[in-house]
Amino acid sequence: CRTSKSGSTVYARARTTSKSYTSTGRRTGLTYTFKVRAYRMVNGKRVYGRYSSLVKAKPVPARPVAKAAPISKKSIRVSWNAVRGASGYEVCRTSKSGATVYGRIFTRSRSYVNTGRRTGTTYYYKVRAYRKVDGKRVCGRFSAVVKAKT
């Protein structure tokens, strides 16, 4: 059930046989509260268990799929799919693992050309979408790290 902050008012119910549930159509930056209870069938009737503790969730933009390719001896183009509702994208040049960020840019475009690179060197990138909510960036998950060699 999607509920009020206190859990006392139920706004939406869903029934599933799965161990997980995806609530779609939620607004980025807002906090939603949920509670869950199991049921089993006894003599053709549902017998419900207790509700879980309240769980809060805050939607973020979807994770983009990125790719990188050299376009000259010293330039690499990083591109990615459009993420619905995104205000823009953060592109990071990273270590192979993605853990260390060497540079970042923010753009509204769906591609970025990284110029001035060293010839014969492999570079790594990751991208994430963000949405501006009340003047702040609400960021989604980073794409997988992609690489290209100049």
C-alpha positions as CSV (number, residue, x, y, z in Angstrom):
1,C,0.0,0.0,0.0
2,R,1.1,3.5,-0.7
3,T,0.2,5.5,2.4
4,S,0.4,8.9,4.1
5,K,3.5,9.7,6.0
6,S,2.1,8.3,9.2
7,G,0.7,5.2,7.4
8,S,-2.8,5.9,8.5
9,T,-4.2,6.8,5.1
10,V,-3.9,4.4,2.2
11,Y,-3.7,6.1,-1.3
12,A,-3.2,3.0,-3.4
13,R,-3.1,-0.8,-3.1
14,A,-1.5,-3.4,-5.3
15,R,-1.6,-7.1,-5.1
16,T,1.3,-9.3,-6.3
17,T,2.6,-12.8,-6.0
18,S,6.2,-11.5,-6.4
19,K,8.6,-10.7,-3.6
20,S,9.1,-7.2,-5.0
21,Y,6.9,-4.4,-6.4
22,T,7.6,-1.4,-8.6
23,S,5.5,1.7,-8.1
24,T,5.5,3.6,-11.4
25,G,4.5,7.2,-12.3
26,R,5.9,8.7,-9.1
27,R,7.4,12.2,-9.1
28,T,11.2,12.7,-8.7
29,G,12.2,14.3,-5.5
30,L,9.1,13.5,-3.5
31,T,9.2,10.9,-0.7
32,Y,6.6,8.1,-0.8
33,T,5.7,5.8,2.1
34,F,4.8,2.1,1.7
35,K,3.8,-0.8,3.9
36,V,3.4,-4.4,3.0
37,R,1.5,-7.4,4.3
38,A,1.4,-11.0,3.2
39,Y,-1.7,-13.2,2.8
40,R,-2.4,-16.8,2.2
41,M,-5.5,-18.5,1.0
42,V,-7.5,-20.6,3.5
43,N,-10.7,-22.3,2.3
44,G,-10.9,-19.9,-0.6
45,K,-10.5,-16.8,1.5
46,R,-7.5,-14.5,2.1
47,V,-6.0,-14.5,5.6
48,Y,-3.8,-11.5,6.1
49,G,-0.7,-11.1,8.2
50,R,0.4,-7.9,10.0
51,Y,1.6,-4.9,8.0
52,S,5.3,-4.3,7.8
53,S,7.0,-1.2,9.3
54,L,6.7,1.9,7.0
55,V,9.2,2.0,4.2
56,K,10.1,5.3,2.5
57,A,11.3,5.6,-1.0
58,K,12.4,8.6,-3.2
59,P,12.3,8.2,-7.0
60,V,15.3,9.2,-9.0
61,P,15.9,9.4,-12.8
62,A,16.5,6.1,-14.6
63,R,20.0,4.8,-15.2
64,P,21.3,5.7,-18.7
65,V,23.1,3.3,-21.1
66,A,26.3,5.0,-22.3
67,K,28.8,4.2,-25.1
68,A,32.1,5.8,-26.0
69,A,34.0,5.9,-29.3
70,P,37.0,7.8,-30.6
71,I,36.2,10.4,-33.3
72,S,39.8,11.6,-33.9
73,K,43.3,11.1,-32.6
74,K,42.6,13.3,-29.6
75,S,38.8,13.2,-29.1
76,I,36.3,10.8,-27.8
77,R,32.5,11.1,-28.1
78,V,30.5,9.8,-25.1
79,S,26.8,9.3,-25.9
80,W,23.8,7.8,-24.0
81,N,20.0,7.2,-24.3
82,A,17.5,9.9,-23.3
83,V,16.2,9.5,-19.7
84,R,12.5,10.5,-19.4
85,G,12.1,13.5,-17.2
86,A,15.8,14.3,-16.9
87,S,16.8,18.0,-16.7
88,G,20.3,17.1,-17.7
89,Y,23.2,14.7,-17.4
90,E,26.5,14.4,-15.5
91,V,29.4,12.9,-17.5
92,C,32.5,11.8,-15.5
93,R,35.9,10.8,-16.8
94,T,37.0,8.1,-14.4
95,S,39.4,5.4,-13.5
96,K,38.9,1.9,-15.0
97,S,36.7,0.9,-12.0
98,G,34.8,4.2,-12.0
99,A,35.8,4.9,-8.4
100,T,38.1,7.8,-9.0
101,V,36.7,10.8,-11.0
102,Y,39.2,12.9,-12.9
103,G,36.8,15.3,-14.4
104,R,33.1,16.0,-14.8
105,I,30.8,18.1,-16.9
106,F,27.0,18.8,-16.8
107,T,25.1,19.0,-20.0
108,R,21.5,19.0,-21.3
109,S,22.7,17.2,-24.5
110,R,22.8,13.4,-25.0
111,S,26.4,13.4,-26.0
112,Y,29.7,14.9,-25.0
113,V,33.0,15.2,-26.9
114,N,36.1,15.0,-24.7
115,T,38.9,16.8,-26.6
116,G,42.6,17.2,-26.0
117,R,43.2,13.6,-25.0
118,R,46.5,11.7,-25.4
119,T,46.8,9.6,-28.6
120,G,46.9,5.8,-27.9
121,T,45.4,6.1,-24.4
122,T,42.3,4.4,-23.0
123,Y,39.8,6.6,-21.2
124,Y,36.9,5.6,-19.1
125,Y,33.5,7.4,-18.6
126,K,30.3,7.1,-16.7
127,V,27.0,9.1,-17.1
128,R,24.0,9.7,-14.9
129,A,20.8,11.7,-15.3
130,Y,19.6,14.3,-12.9
131,R,16.4,16.2,-12.5
132,K,16.2,19.7,-10.9
133,V,13.8,19.8,-7.9
134,D,13.5,23.0,-6.0
135,G,16.8,24.2,-7.4
136,K,18.7,21.1,-6.4
137,R,19.9,18.2,-8.6
138,V,18.3,14.8,-7.8
139,C,20.7,12.3,-9.4
140,G,20.0,8.8,-10.6
141,R,22.5,5.9,-10.7
142,F,25.5,6.1,-12.9
143,S,25.7,4.0,-16.1
144,A,28.2,1.2,-16.4
145,V,31.7,2.5,-17.0
146,V,32.4,2.6,-20.8
147,K,35.8,3.0,-22.4
148,A,37.4,4.3,-25.7
149,K,41.0,4.5,-26.9
150,T,42.2,7.5,-28.9
